[in-house]
Each structure stands twice: as C-alpha cells, then as structure tokens.
Amino acid sequence: MKSTRTAALFAALLSAAASVVLAVPAHADDQVDPMFLQVLHEKGIKLTDSNAITLAHGTCSAMRGGGVNSALTYLKKNTTLSNDDTVKFGGLAIYAYCRELAPKQ
C-alpha cells in the first residue's frame, strides 16, 4: 500500500518536474547537468555532483527495466535520501535525462 502511494507521488512529481527542466534539450548532457544540479541544490537534495549525475542515469536505467517501482527501489538502495527527496530526485532525473519515459501531458 505504501509502495503504491509512493509510486503515485512519484508519477505526480514527474508531471511537476516538467516545468523545471522542460526548456533544456533532451540529449544535451553538457547543458542538462548544470541545470539538473542547480535544481537539486535549490530543492535541498544533498548529493555530490558526480554521485547525483550517476544516480540520475541509473534511475533512467531502472525505469527502462522495471518502471517507477524499480526506479524507486534503485534510489532507496543507493542513497540515504528521505522518501520525499527520493521522489523529488527521481522525477527530476527522469525529466532531465530520460524524458521519453515521463508521463505524457
């Protein structure tokens, strides 16, 4: 039950994250990385820059392999982020690095 609620929050955040990084070209990592890191810092998500980028790409791989629950499990195994920050991070990562996996608006 809690997993379903968290997954629903994650999906809702994906929609909200669109406004944060939508203006960035989808495959221009040299432009995406700084914006992604800036938003993480603004949201108070404390990770080193290199770890955040690695985790973001891993989140996309997990989404491709098993969807939202897989992405959440990946992040929970590889970070000490709170549930709220995990959901925020996941949504931002997907919109920054694998937008094609995000829900269509």
Residue frames as qw, qx, qy, qz and C-alpha x, y, z in Angstrom:
[[0.000, 0.886, 0.464, 0.000, 0.00, 0.00, 0.00],
 [0.286, -0.818, 0.114, 0.485, 2.77, 2.43, 0.94],
 [0.443, -0.147, 0.608, 0.642, 4.67, 1.47, -2.23],
 [0.252, 0.619, 0.653, 0.357, 1.62, 2.27, -4.35],
 [0.116, -0.949, -0.235, 0.173, 1.20, 5.65, -2.66],
 [0.397, -0.621, 0.346, 0.581, 4.88, 6.45, -3.16],
 [0.412, 0.154, 0.685, 0.580, 4.67, 5.41, -6.81],
 [0.136, 0.821, 0.530, 0.165, 1.63, 7.66, -7.28],
 [0.237, -0.901, 0.014, 0.363, 3.51, 10.57, -5.72],
 [0.478, -0.306, 0.542, 0.620, 6.46, 9.81, -7.98],
 [0.339, 0.476, 0.668, 0.460, 4.22, 9.90, -11.06],
 [0.024, -0.942, -0.334, 0.036, 2.70, 13.20, -9.91],
 [0.370, -0.749, 0.226, 0.500, 6.14, 14.67, -9.39],
 [0.522, 0.081, 0.600, 0.601, 7.17, 13.64, -12.88],
 [0.202, 0.781, 0.496, 0.321, 4.47, 15.93, -14.22],
 [0.252, -0.951, -0.077, 0.162, 5.53, 18.76, -11.94],
 [0.596, -0.445, 0.360, 0.563, 9.20, 18.35, -12.80],
 [0.555, 0.528, 0.466, 0.443, 8.49, 19.11, -16.44],
 [0.057, 0.978, 0.138, 0.147, 8.28, 22.81, -15.72],
 [0.530, -0.753, 0.266, 0.285, 11.70, 22.76, -14.08],
 [0.428, -0.401, 0.634, 0.504, 13.77, 21.26, -16.90],
 [0.649, 0.561, 0.513, -0.032, 11.50, 21.28, -19.93],
 [0.303, 0.924, -0.117, -0.201, 13.40, 24.08, -21.63],
 [0.297, -0.610, 0.690, 0.252, 16.60, 22.04, -21.76],
 [0.643, 0.387, -0.540, -0.381, 17.29, 19.99, -24.92],
 [0.941, -0.231, 0.049, -0.244, 16.70, 16.32, -24.17],
 [0.956, 0.036, -0.016, 0.290, 20.14, 14.96, -25.17],
 [0.342, 0.736, -0.259, 0.524, 22.48, 17.81, -24.38],
 [0.762, -0.462, -0.370, 0.264, 24.01, 16.50, -21.16],
 [0.474, 0.071, -0.163, 0.862, 26.56, 19.30, -21.11],
 [0.211, -0.395, -0.076, -0.891, 23.62, 21.69, -20.75],
 [0.713, -0.456, -0.423, -0.324, 21.44, 19.38, -18.65],
 [0.685, -0.141, -0.534, 0.475, 23.99, 18.54, -15.95],
 [0.177, 0.105, -0.314, 0.927, 24.42, 22.08, -14.58],
 [0.468, -0.311, -0.152, -0.813, 20.68, 22.79, -14.62],
 [0.788, -0.282, -0.535, -0.116, 19.87, 19.43, -13.00],
 [0.576, -0.094, -0.514, 0.628, 22.46, 20.00, -10.28],
 [0.045, -0.228, 0.136, -0.963, 21.25, 23.55, -9.68],
 [0.637, -0.357, -0.288, -0.620, 17.67, 22.38, -9.20],
 [0.768, -0.228, -0.570, 0.184, 18.80, 19.62, -6.82],
 [0.372, 0.014, -0.412, 0.832, 20.69, 22.16, -4.74],
 [0.279, -0.272, -0.040, -0.920, 17.70, 24.54, -4.77],
 [0.760, -0.322, -0.389, -0.409, 15.45, 21.70, -3.59],
 [0.450, -0.652, 0.502, -0.346, 17.88, 20.95, -0.77],
 [0.999, 0.038, -0.008, -0.016, 18.80, 17.49, -2.06],
 [0.221, -0.822, 0.522, 0.056, 22.30, 16.91, -0.75],
 [0.937, 0.094, 0.257, 0.216, 24.40, 14.69, -3.00],
 [0.339, -0.489, 0.426, 0.681, 27.79, 15.25, -4.55],
 [0.472, 0.583, -0.211, -0.627, 27.52, 16.40, -8.16],
 [0.277, 0.345, -0.848, -0.292, 29.12, 13.30, -9.63],
 [0.138, 0.131, 0.945, -0.266, 27.01, 10.98, -7.47],
 [0.443, 0.493, 0.362, -0.656, 23.82, 12.85, -8.41],
 [0.480, 0.521, -0.437, -0.554, 24.52, 12.52, -12.13],
 [0.156, 0.193, -0.966, -0.070, 25.42, 8.84, -11.80],
 [0.241, 0.267, 0.818, -0.449, 22.25, 8.19, -9.78],
 [0.485, 0.511, 0.066, -0.707, 20.15, 10.09, -12.32],
 [0.449, 0.397, -0.680, -0.422, 21.38, 7.92, -15.18],
 [0.057, 0.030, -0.982, 0.176, 20.86, 4.82, -13.01],
 [0.402, 0.347, 0.527, -0.663, 17.31, 5.96, -12.31],
 [0.564, 0.470, -0.286, -0.616, 16.65, 6.06, -16.05],
 [0.317, 0.260, -0.902, -0.137, 18.07, 2.55, -16.46],
 [0.131, 0.135, 0.883, -0.430, 15.90, 1.29, -13.63],
 [0.511, 0.420, 0.217, -0.718, 12.82, 2.94, -15.19],
 [0.522, 0.414, -0.572, -0.477, 13.56, 1.25, -18.51],
 [0.258, 0.172, -0.949, 0.058, 14.00, -2.09, -16.80],
 [0.237, -0.346, -0.890, 0.182, 11.01, -2.07, -14.49],
 [0.176, -0.749, -0.435, -0.468, 9.14, 1.20, -14.29],
 [0.231, -0.775, 0.143, -0.571, 8.51, 3.51, -11.36],
 [0.838, -0.527, 0.088, -0.111, 8.77, 0.92, -8.60],
 [0.885, 0.110, -0.029, 0.451, 12.10, -0.26, -9.97],
 [0.297, 0.654, -0.118, 0.686, 13.41, 3.32, -10.07],
 [0.486, -0.738, 0.131, -0.448, 12.29, 3.97, -6.51],
 [0.946, -0.301, 0.042, 0.109, 13.88, 0.73, -5.30],
 [0.720, 0.374, -0.086, 0.579, 17.12, 1.64, -7.08],
 [0.037, 0.723, -0.164, 0.670, 17.23, 5.05, -5.43],
 [0.700, -0.637, 0.106, -0.305, 16.39, 3.71, -1.97],
 [0.958, -0.109, -0.002, 0.266, 19.18, 1.11, -2.26],
 [0.674, 0.307, 0.003, 0.672, 21.76, 3.63, -3.43],
 [0.037, 0.568, -0.121, 0.813, 21.03, 6.72, -1.33],
 [0.244, -0.323, -0.729, 0.552, 20.08, 7.76, 2.16],
 [0.171, -0.209, -0.172, -0.947, 17.56, 10.30, 0.87],
 [0.398, 0.190, 0.614, -0.655, 14.23, 10.68, 2.63],
 [0.424, 0.444, 0.783, 0.096, 11.17, 9.32, 0.84],
 [0.253, 0.895, 0.225, -0.291, 10.20, 12.86, -0.22],
 [0.040, -0.761, 0.475, 0.439, 13.67, 13.63, -1.56],
 [0.424, -0.049, 0.858, 0.286, 13.79, 10.24, -3.31],
 [0.421, 0.665, 0.617, -0.015, 10.57, 11.05, -5.13],
 [0.136, 0.930, -0.055, -0.338, 11.76, 14.58, -6.00],
 [0.246, -0.559, 0.671, 0.420, 15.13, 13.32, -7.20],
 [0.477, 0.178, 0.835, 0.209, 13.55, 10.58, -9.32],
 [0.384, 0.806, 0.437, -0.111, 11.15, 12.95, -11.03],
 [0.047, 0.903, -0.255, -0.343, 13.85, 15.48, -11.77],
 [0.384, -0.372, 0.765, 0.358, 16.23, 12.79, -13.02],
 [0.512, 0.397, 0.747, 0.147, 13.67, 11.39, -15.42],
 [0.326, 0.905, 0.243, -0.122, 12.76, 14.77, -16.85],
 [0.096, -0.844, 0.409, 0.334, 16.41, 15.73, -17.18],
 [0.158, -0.483, 0.813, 0.284, 17.87, 12.53, -18.63],
 [0.074, 0.120, 0.952, 0.270, 15.13, 10.24, -19.93],
 [0.357, 0.211, 0.157, -0.896, 12.17, 12.43, -20.67],
 [0.503, 0.068, -0.659, -0.556, 10.77, 9.84, -23.06],
 [0.359, -0.183, -0.897, 0.181, 9.86, 7.75, -20.00],
 [0.111, 0.150, 0.444, -0.876, 7.85, 10.52, -18.35],
 [0.303, 0.572, 0.743, -0.171, 4.05, 10.54, -18.49],
 [0.186, 0.358, 0.443, 0.801, 2.67, 12.47, -21.44],
 [0.055, 0.372, 0.427, -0.822, 0.87, 15.68, -20.55]]
